């Protein structure tokens, strides 16, 4: 379950970056597009594991369906 959530987050992140890059390129704002790409890459290597901190909750997949989430304002 955690892997699915992580994959969904990465998909959303990639889609957001791709949409923004598309707008910038369409507007001939190449320097801005390069700046965003440089934020996605560390030391010339794209490392997706750097996107997330380690899970410190120690929840298991069996625990997740029983969690109750709430939003804070």
C-alpha positions, 0 to 999 in steps of 0.5 A: 500500500505504501508503495502505491501511495509513493508511486501515485505521489511520484506520478503527480509530481512528474505530471506537475513538472511536465505540465509546467515545463510544457507551458514554459517551452511553449512561451519560449522561456527556456532558461526558466524551464532549465532552472526547473529541470535543474531542481529535479536533478542532484549531481547530474543524477535523478534520484527519486528516493531523494524525494521522500524522507524515510518512513519513521511511522513503522506502520505496516500495510496491515495498519494502514486501513485502520488509520484515521486521517484528518486535516489541520487548518 
